[in-house]
Amino acid sequence: MPYDIFDPQKRSEIMSHIRSKNTRGKIIVRKYLHRLGFRFRLHDSKLPGKPDIVLPKYKYVVFVHGCFWHAHQDCKYYRDPKTNPGYWIPKIQRNVERDEKAVFNLMTMGWRVEIVWECEIKKDAEGRLNDLVSSIRSL
């Protein structure tokens, strides 16, 4: 097993600071949509998967996924963890399975679902967000 440069207490402290809400990517998407006049709800617990952005007027939800935490395949920001893989690989796989189930359930309920990946925002935020807006507006 690869050696972690931090002791377990320090690693726990570091991991406790990782956020799932209000990440840089999620804020970029929200500000862009708001600036264009879209109004939305955040993290609606009544919907499967608690989507990051819910646009009820369009019956449209957006998930902004971190490439590592949601195992974005063929992405330079995702690779299998080297430290404690017996814990992290199943954990990330459960995230992927939970995501797939949420998307399926939302689509079954008649919602349109879009996933925006962290790497897409880093590579070409404006282009990706323009595509998102076009998709939201298309009926």
C-alpha positions as MATLAB code, in Angstrom:
seq = 'MPYDIFDPQKRSEIMSHIRSKNTRGKIIVRKYLHRLGFRFRLHDSKLPGKPDIVLPKYKYVVFVHGCFWHAHQDCKYYRDPKTNPGYWIPKIQRNVERDEKAVFNLMTMGWRVEIVWECEIKKDAEGRLNDLVSSIRSL';
ca = [
       0.000    0.000    0.000;
       1.438    3.415   -0.946;
       2.568    5.573    1.906;
       0.514    8.631    2.831;
       2.708   11.595    3.728;
       0.193   12.671    6.383;
      -0.664   10.895    9.604;
      -4.309    9.720    9.906;
      -5.344   12.687   12.065;
      -3.941   15.257    9.607;
      -5.447   13.387    6.622;
      -8.836   13.416    8.388;
      -8.546   17.161    8.931;
      -7.666   17.732    5.262;
     -10.546   15.563    4.031;
     -13.026   17.314    6.346;
     -12.463   20.557    4.426;
     -13.566   19.126    1.087;
     -16.936   20.611    0.190;
     -19.792   19.234   -1.847;
     -21.813   22.455   -1.998;
     -20.663   25.855   -3.205;
     -17.614   24.553   -5.035;
     -15.934   26.846   -7.552;
     -17.509   25.034  -10.518;
     -21.000   25.120   -9.032;
     -20.738   28.829   -8.268;
     -19.520   29.594  -11.807;
     -22.529   27.784  -13.302;
     -24.997   29.433  -10.904;
     -23.655   32.958  -11.485;
     -23.754   32.487  -15.249;
     -27.345   31.250  -15.242;
     -28.458   33.976  -12.819;
     -26.787   36.691  -14.898;
     -28.838   35.511  -17.905;
     -32.069   35.782  -15.917;
     -32.605   32.141  -14.988;
     -34.112   31.580  -11.572;
     -33.553   28.302   -9.815;
     -33.493   26.404   -6.557;
     -30.450   24.747   -5.039;
     -30.101   21.206   -3.693;
     -33.817   20.378   -3.688;
     -34.084   17.464   -1.267;
     -37.512   16.553   -2.667;
     -35.885   15.389   -5.902;
     -33.745   12.262   -6.327;
     -30.043   13.000   -5.924;
     -30.603   16.553   -4.598;
     -29.615   18.244   -7.887;
     -27.195   21.165   -7.611;
     -29.459   23.427   -9.681;
     -33.199   22.979  -10.248;
     -35.013   25.067  -12.862;
     -38.698   24.249  -12.208;
     -39.956   26.510  -15.030;
     -38.073   24.346  -17.539;
     -38.363   21.067  -15.587;
     -34.586   20.908  -15.883;
     -31.916   19.938  -13.372;
     -28.157   20.367  -13.451;
     -25.542   18.389  -11.584;
     -22.052   19.893  -11.456;
     -19.734   16.955  -10.845;
     -16.146   16.938   -9.700;
     -14.221   14.625  -12.017;
     -12.451   12.759   -9.205;
     -15.409   12.242   -6.872;
     -17.724   11.081   -9.661;
     -15.156    9.036  -11.641;
     -15.206   10.960  -14.917;
     -13.671    8.338  -17.190;
     -10.944    9.337  -19.666;
     -10.464   12.631  -17.823;
      -7.085   13.902  -16.700;
      -8.557   14.878  -13.326;
      -9.649   11.337  -12.489;
      -7.434    8.426  -11.576;
      -7.880    5.598   -9.141;
      -6.637    6.600   -5.690;
      -3.281    5.141   -4.678;
      -3.755    5.680   -0.936;
      -6.216    3.333    0.754;
      -7.739    2.058   -2.515;
      -9.741   -0.575   -0.628;
     -11.813    2.262    0.824;
     -11.785    4.893   -1.937;
     -12.458    2.832   -5.048;
     -15.707    1.304   -3.666;
     -16.675    4.741   -2.267;
     -16.286    6.403   -5.659;
     -18.098    3.498   -7.347;
     -21.021    4.006   -4.960;
     -21.062    7.689   -5.972;
     -21.302    6.681   -9.640;
     -24.101    4.186   -8.939;
     -25.994    6.772   -6.872;
     -25.613    9.314   -9.709;
     -26.936    6.861  -12.307;
     -29.927    5.986  -10.132;
     -30.745    9.670   -9.513;
     -30.561   10.515  -13.231;
     -32.779    7.546  -14.116;
     -35.358    8.470  -11.463;
     -35.410   12.131  -12.487;
     -35.883   11.264  -16.156;
     -38.662    8.840  -15.221;
     -40.356   11.745  -13.423;
     -40.154   13.839  -16.612;
     -37.169   16.019  -15.710;
     -34.455   16.854  -18.218;
     -31.036   16.232  -16.684;
     -27.646   17.704  -17.527;
     -24.285   16.888  -15.992;
     -21.597   19.545  -16.181;
     -18.123   18.208  -15.420;
     -15.447   20.153  -13.571;
     -12.996   19.622  -16.465;
     -15.457   21.128  -18.975;
     -15.598   24.319  -16.933;
     -11.815   24.440  -16.582;
     -11.261   23.836  -20.297;
     -13.883   26.152  -21.827;
     -16.332   27.587  -19.311;
     -18.014   30.013  -21.686;
     -18.517   27.436  -24.426;
     -19.826   24.786  -22.030;
     -22.168   27.228  -20.309;
     -23.503   28.498  -23.641;
     -24.263   24.876  -24.568;
     -26.029   24.425  -21.225;
     -28.196   27.509  -21.784;
     -29.100   26.350  -25.305;
     -30.081   22.976  -23.909;
     -32.221   24.515  -21.161;
     -34.036   26.777  -23.621;
     -34.688   24.010  -26.151;
     -37.995   22.256  -25.662;
];
